Amino acid sequence: MQTRSERPHSFDPDDFGTPTGREVKLEAHAGGRAHAAVPHRGGRGGRAVLLHVRRAVRRRTLTAGTAPRGEVFLAEDITAAVAWQGASEALHIRIPREEEVAAPIFVSLTGTGADRRADAHIVIEALEHSSPRWCCSTRARRSTPRTSRSSSVTGAKLTVVSVQQWDDDAVHAAAHQARVAADATLKHFVVSFGGGVVRVNPSVELAVPAPRATCTGCPTPTPASTWRARCTCITRARTTTGDVLYKGALQGESAHSVWIGDVLIGADATGTDSYEANRNLVLTEGARADSIPNLEIETGDIVGAGHASATGRFDDEQLFYLQARGIPEDEARRLVVLGFLTDIVLRLGIPDLGRSCWPPSRPSSPR
């Protein structure tokens, strides 16, 4: 497939075949580990546990075929189709019209069982003039969680934060898809720590005039881990605004990140303003960051469309400057990394995220 618009979609895993390792698709990594961990038919499955919902508005469950499940989300790879088939019920959170949700909505999901899989599907629906902030903490111990998430934003201001913390040998595959309606604003964040193979595919569709979408990510691959993402922004209507920024810090000889940014501006998307960027900070020798920004533009009447990518090593001069002022080396290194990631943290705008959403257990890998 040479263009983003050619990608097929299906809810049947058999329609995608078995990954061979030669595809561009991210699920082919490591010989299809995310697919081959357990059979998707008749296999021994784990479960996704909803630990708590600190504040939820009109929460219910949706079986397959029950709207709005399936109205926004479309499986574009085999792992997304497997997660769809494996999640018999989806969590549906619906925010009513003109509802101002002051406190963030927190949801925690945990995959359980060694050498098992946990499939989960979540649907978020924000109606006109609502302003919720939604945070999901996902974690697993030696399991293969596959999660799919869909969002529908209609004239609302929705912030979605996905915080992921994994054991070093966990395999995680997730697809986040959203449709943003007229005069609505979506802010989407992905914060990822640890894991053996982690793959997150965010996709945002701007289908009607005048919506705004911001997609931001902060992956931190650690020794012997691989983090991959295909971030997509599809614009089909006029006067839309899209902004994509992912920043990653890599530590460890085998740490590897792959970021693919796809921006598709359709023929009717006149007056569109879109930009995507990926920045990576390499902290140790052997770490590797691959960055592939793509633009697919079908009209010349736009405000702007651009992309940028940069990868650099740790700056020893910054370290020397801080140490010369009496700051210990370990603390100086943390300050440099925090300075690199500061704009991502500031965009979150949720001060109590660390206390309320992150797992309390001590991570197994250095952070």
C-alpha positions in Angstrom: 0.0 0.0 0.0 1.6 3.3 -1.1 -0.9 5.7 0.4 -2.7 5.9 3.8 -6.1 6.0 2.1 -5.6 2.5 0.7 -5.4 0.7 4.0 -8.1 -1.9 4.3 -10.2 -2.6 7.5 -12.1 -5.6 8.8 -13.3 -7.0 12.1 -12.4 -10.5 11.0 -8.7 -11.4 11.8 -8.6 -14.0 9.0 -9.0 -11.2 6.4 -5.5 -9.9 7.3 -3.7 -13.2 7.2 -0.7 -14.1 9.4 2.2 -11.6 9.6 5.3 -12.8 7.8 7.7 -10.2 9.2 8.1 -8.4 5.8 5.1 -6.1 6.0 5.3 -2.4 6.7 2.6 -3.1 9.3 3.8 -2.7 12.9 2.2 -6.0 14.0 4.8 -7.9 12.0 7.5 -6.9 14.5 9.4 -9.8 16.2 7.7 -12.4 13.9 4.3 -11.3 14.9 4.7 -11.6 18.6 1.6 -9.5 19.3 -0.4 -11.8 17.1 1.1 -15.2 17.9 1.1 -15.0 21.7 -2.2 -16.9 21.7 -4.5 -18.1 19.0 -7.4 -15.7 18.3 -9.9 -18.5 18.0 -10.2 -21.1 20.7 -7.1 -19.9 22.6 -6.7 -19.6 26.3 -7.4 -16.0 27.1 -6.8 -13.8 30.0 -9.1 -10.9 31.0 -9.0 -7.1 31.3 -10.1 -6.0 34.8 -11.8 -2.6 35.4 -10.3 -1.6 38.7 -12.2 1.6 39.4 -13.9 4.5 37.8 -13.2 7.5 40.0 -15.8 9.6 38.3 -17.9 8.4 35.3 -20.9 9.9 33.6 -23.6 7.5 32.3 -21.4 4.4 32.3 -22.7 1.2 30.8 -21.5 -1.8 28.8 -22.0 -2.5 25.1 -22.2 -5.9 23.4 -21.1 -6.4 19.8 -23.6 -4.7 17.4 -24.9 -2.3 20.0 -24.5 1.4 19.0 -22.3 3.4 19.3 -19.9 0.5 19.4 -18.5 0.1 15.9 -19.7 3.5 14.6 -16.2 5.1 14.9 -13.7 2.3 15.4 -12.5 0.3 12.3 -10.0 -2.4 12.7 -7.1 -1.7 10.3 -4.7 -4.6 11.3 -5.0 -8.1 12.7 -4.3 -7.2 16.3 -7.1 -4.7 16.4 -9.5 -7.2 14.9 -8.4 -9.8 17.5 -9.1 -7.3 20.3 -12.5 -6.6 18.8 -13.4 -10.2 18.7 -12.0 -10.9 22.1 -13.9 -8.1 23.9 -17.4 -9.5 24.4 -18.4 -6.3 26.1 -17.2 -2.7 25.7 -17.1 0.0 28.4 -19.2 3.0 27.3 -18.7 6.4 28.9 -21.1 9.0 27.7 -20.8 12.7 28.7 -24.2 14.5 28.3 -24.6 17.9 26.6 -23.2 20.9 28.4 -21.8 18.8 31.1 -18.7 20.4 32.7 -16.7 17.7 34.3 -14.3 19.4 36.7 -12.6 16.3 38.0 -10.9 13.9 35.5 -12.5 10.6 34.8 -10.1 7.9 35.8 -10.3 4.3 34.5 -7.7 1.6 35.4 -7.3 -1.6 33.3 -5.1 -4.6 34.2 -4.2 -7.6 32.1 -3.9 -10.7 34.2 -2.1 -14.1 33.8 1.2 -15.1 32.4 1.3 -16.0 28.7 -2.3 -14.9 28.3 -4.0 -12.1 26.5 -6.4 -9.5 27.7 -8.7 -7.9 25.2 -10.6 -4.7 26.1 -12.7 -2.1 24.2 -13.7 1.3 25.4 -16.1 3.8 23.8 -16.1 7.5 24.9 -18.9 9.7 23.7 -18.7 13.5 24.4 -21.8 15.4 23.4 -22.3 19.1 22.6 -20.5 21.7 24.8 -19.2 19.1 27.3 -15.7 19.4 28.6 -14.5 16.1 30.1 -10.9 15.0 30.8 -10.5 11.2 30.6 -7.5 9.3 31.8 -6.9 5.5 31.4 -4.1 3.7 33.2 -3.2 0.3 31.7 -0.8 -2.2 33.1 0.0 -5.9 32.8 2.3 -8.5 34.3 3.6 -11.0 31.8 0.5 -10.8 29.7 -0.5 -9.8 26.2 -3.1 -7.0 26.4 -4.8 -5.8 23.2 -6.9 -2.8 23.7 -9.0 -0.8 21.3 -10.5 2.6 22.0 -12.9 4.8 20.1 -14.0 8.3 20.8 -16.8 10.5 19.3 -16.6 14.2 20.0 -19.5 16.4 19.0 -19.0 20.1 19.7 -17.2 19.3 22.9 -13.8 19.8 24.4 -12.4 16.3 25.2 -9.0 15.4 26.6 -8.0 11.7 26.5 -4.8 10.6 28.4 -3.5 7.0 28.1 -0.9 6.1 30.7 0.7 2.7 30.2 3.2 1.0 32.5 4.3 -2.6 31.7 6.6 -5.3 33.0 9.7 -5.7 30.9 8.3 -8.8 29.0 4.8 -7.6 28.4 3.4 -7.3 24.9 0.9 -4.5 24.3 -1.0 -3.6 21.1 -3.6 -0.8 21.1 -5.6 1.2 18.6 -7.1 4.5 19.5 -9.5 6.0 17.0 -11.5 9.2 17.3 -14.0 11.2 15.2 -14.2 14.9 15.9 -17.3 16.8 14.9 -18.0 20.5 14.1 -16.5 23.1 16.5 -15.1 20.4 18.7 -11.6 20.0 20.2 -9.8 16.8 21.0 -6.5 16.5 22.9 -5.1 13.0 22.9 -2.0 12.0 24.9 -0.1 8.7 25.1 2.4 8.2 27.9 4.2 4.8 27.8 6.7 3.2 30.2 8.5 -0.2 29.8 7.2 -3.3 28.1 8.8 -5.8 25.8 6.9 -4.9 22.6 4.5 -1.9 22.8 2.5 -0.7 19.8 0.0 2.1 20.0 -1.8 3.4 16.9 -3.7 6.6 17.4 -6.0 7.8 14.6 -8.1 11.0 14.4 -10.7 11.8 11.7 -11.7 15.4 11.1 -14.9 14.8 9.1 -16.8 18.1 9.4 -15.8 21.8 9.2 -13.9 23.6 12.0 -12.8 20.9 14.4 -9.4 20.9 16.2 -7.2 17.9 17.2 -4.0 17.6 19.0 -2.1 14.3 19.3 0.8 14.1 21.7 2.9 11.2 22.9 5.8 10.6 25.4 7.3 7.1 25.0 10.3 6.0 27.0 11.7 2.7 25.7 13.9 0.9 28.1 16.6 -1.8 27.7 15.4 -4.7 25.5 12.1 -3.0 24.7 10.5 -1.8 21.5 7.9 1.0 21.1 6.1 1.6 17.9 3.3 3.9 16.8 1.5 4.9 13.6 -0.1 8.2 14.4 -2.8 9.2 11.8 -4.7 12.4 11.2 -7.3 12.2 8.5 -8.8 15.5 7.3 -12.0 15.4 5.2 -13.5 18.8 5.8 -12.6 22.4 5.4 -11.0 24.8 8.0 -9.7 22.0 10.3 -6.6 22.2 12.5 -4.4 19.3 13.4 -1.2 19.2 15.5 0.9 16.1 16.2 3.9 16.1 18.5 5.6 13.0 19.9 8.8 13.2 22.0 10.6 10.1 23.2 13.6 9.4 25.5 15.4 6.1 24.9 17.6 4.2 27.4 19.3 0.9 26.9 21.4 -0.9 24.3 18.4 -2.6 22.7 15.9 0.2 23.2 14.1 0.9 19.9 11.3 3.3 18.9 9.6 3.5 15.6 7.2 6.5 14.9 5.2 6.7 11.7 3.2 9.9 11.2 0.5 9.9 8.5 -1.4 13.1 7.6 -4.1 12.7 5.0 -5.7 15.9 3.7 -8.6 15.1 1.4 -9.8 16.9 -1.7 -12.5 18.7 0.2 -10.3 19.8 3.1 -9.7 23.4 2.0 -8.3 25.8 4.5 -6.7 23.1 6.5 -3.7 23.8 8.8 -1.8 20.6 9.9 1.6 19.9 11.3 3.4 16.8 12.7 6.7 16.4 14.5 8.7 13.7 16.2 11.7 14.4 18.5 13.8 11.8 20.1 16.5 11.9 22.8 19.0 9.0 22.8 20.3 8.6 26.3 22.7 5.5 25.9 24.8 3.9 23.3 22.9 1.3 21.1 19.5 2.9 21.5 17.8 3.5 18.2 14.9 5.8 17.0 13.3 5.6 13.6 11.0 8.4 12.5 8.9 8.4 9.3 6.7 11.4 8.8 4.3 11.3 5.8 2.1 13.8 4.1 -0.6 12.9 1.6 -2.3 16.0 0.2 -5.1 16.0 -2.3 -5.8 19.7 -2.5 -3.6 22.8 -3.0 -6.0 25.2 -1.2 -4.7 24.8 2.4 -3.3 27.1 5.1 -0.4 24.9 5.8 0.9 21.3 6.0 4.3 20.3 7.3 6.3 17.8 9.2 9.6 17.6 11.1 11.8 14.9 12.7 14.9 15.1 14.8 16.9 12.6 16.8 19.9 13.5 18.9 22.1 12.1 21.7 22.4 13.3 25.3 24.2 16.7 25.4 27.3 16.4 27.6 27.7 20.2 27.7 24.3 20.5 29.4 25.4 17.9 31.9 28.7 19.7 32.5 26.9 23.0 33.0 24.7 21.6 35.7 27.4 19.6 37.5 29.6 22.7 37.6 26.9 24.3 39.7 27.0 21.5 42.3 24.2 19.3 41.0 25.0 15.6 41.2 25.3 13.7 37.9 22.2 11.5 38.3 20.1 14.5 39.2 21.6 16.5 36.4 20.7 13.8 33.9 17.1 13.8 35.1 16.9 17.5 34.8 18.1 17.4 31.2 15.5 14.8 30.3 12.7 16.6 32.1 13.6 19.8 30.3 13.3 17.9 27.0 9.9 16.6 27.9 8.6 19.7 29.6 6.3 20.9 26.9 4.6 17.5 26.8 4.0 17.6 30.5 2.6 21.1 30.4 0.2 20.2 27.7 -1.4 17.5 29.9 -2.7 20.1 32.4 -3.7 17.5 35.0 -1.6 18.1 38.2 -2.9 15.0 40.1 -2.3 12.6 37.2 0.7 11.0 38.9 -1.1 10.5 42.2 -4.5 9.3 40.9 -3.8 7.4 37.6 -0.4 5.7 37.8 0.0 2.3 39.4 1.5 2.5 42.9 3.9 -0.4 42.4 7.5 0.3 41.8 8.4 -0.2 38.1 10.8 -3.0 37.2 12.9 -1.0 34.8 14.7 2.4 35.4 12.6 5.3 34.4 
